[in-house]
Amino acid sequence: MSSATNAEIGSALIDHPDVAKVTFTGSDATGTKIYAQAAKGMKRVSLELGGKSPNIVFDDCDMAAAASGVVSGIFAATGQTCIAGSRLQVQYSIKEEFSQRLVELSASAT
């Protein structure tokens, strides 16, 4: 019995007549191939490709809520989710204050 590759298994699933929708989380290159193949069968497709899930914090935010959200976003499930907030962009005018809050809150995260 030969062992099938991930690409062969994925291709068979995409082409199967009982599959109405294809979802994929991964690289842009693989997502492009999946999308093209699924389009041939007019299948619905949902892709999450190579994102880095940024948290963006502006100066009009509730600082405590935003810091809590950032900590939860990266540490929830020990960061093992496809939507883990692995980047943080903070408006320059609140950078110091927000960073301090984040450090304090992160130190207590368990």
C-alpha positions in Angstrom: 0.0 0.0 0.0 1.4 3.3 -1.0 1.4 6.3 1.3 -0.4 9.4 0.0 1.0 12.8 0.5 -0.8 15.7 2.1 -1.2 17.3 -1.3 -2.8 14.1 -2.8 -5.2 13.8 0.1 -6.1 17.5 0.0 -6.6 17.3 -3.8 -8.9 14.3 -3.5 -11.0 16.1 -0.8 -11.3 19.3 -2.9 -12.4 17.3 -5.9 -14.9 15.0 -4.0 -18.5 15.7 -5.2 -19.8 15.6 -1.6 -17.5 18.5 -0.5 -19.4 21.8 -0.9 -16.9 24.1 0.8 -13.2 24.1 1.4 -11.5 25.9 4.3 -7.7 26.2 4.8 -5.3 27.9 7.1 -1.7 28.1 6.0 0.6 29.5 3.4 -0.2 31.8 0.5 1.3 29.4 -2.0 -0.8 26.5 -0.9 -3.9 28.6 -0.5 -3.6 29.8 -4.1 -3.4 26.2 -5.4 -6.5 25.2 -3.3 -8.5 28.2 -4.5 -7.7 27.5 -8.1 -8.6 23.8 -7.8 -11.8 24.5 -5.9 -12.9 27.1 -8.4 -12.9 24.4 -11.1 -15.7 22.7 -9.2 -17.5 26.0 -8.2 -16.9 25.2 -4.5 -17.0 27.9 -1.8 -13.7 28.6 -0.3 -12.6 30.2 3.0 -8.9 30.9 3.4 -6.7 32.3 6.2 -3.3 32.8 4.7 -0.1 33.8 6.3 -1.6 36.5 8.4 0.2 37.7 11.5 -2.9 38.7 13.4 -2.0 42.3 14.5 -3.5 44.1 17.4 -3.8 47.8 16.6 -4.2 50.2 19.5 -5.1 53.9 19.1 -4.9 56.7 21.6 -8.7 56.8 22.2 -8.8 53.3 23.5 -9.8 52.1 27.0 -6.2 51.3 28.0 -7.0 48.6 30.5 -9.4 46.8 28.2 -6.9 47.1 25.2 -4.0 45.7 27.3 -6.2 42.9 28.6 -7.2 42.1 25.0 -3.7 42.1 23.7 -2.5 39.8 26.5 -5.4 37.4 26.0 -4.9 37.5 22.2 -1.4 36.2 22.3 -1.4 34.0 25.4 -4.8 32.3 25.0 -4.3 28.6 24.4 -0.6 29.3 24.9 -0.5 31.1 21.6 -1.4 28.0 19.7 -4.2 29.4 17.6 -4.2 30.7 14.0 -5.5 34.0 15.3 -3.0 34.6 18.1 -2.3 38.3 18.2 1.4 37.9 17.3 2.0 41.6 16.4 1.2 44.8 18.2 0.9 48.2 16.7 0.4 51.0 19.1 -0.1 54.7 18.3 3.1 56.5 19.1 1.5 59.0 21.5 0.5 56.2 23.9 3.4 53.9 23.3 5.2 54.3 26.7 2.0 54.2 28.9 0.6 51.3 27.0 3.8 49.3 27.0 4.1 49.7 30.7 0.6 48.4 31.3 1.3 45.6 28.9 4.5 44.6 30.8 2.7 44.6 34.1 -0.3 42.6 32.9 1.9 40.1 31.0 4.0 39.5 34.1 0.9 38.2 35.9 -0.4 36.1 33.0 -0.4 32.4 33.8 
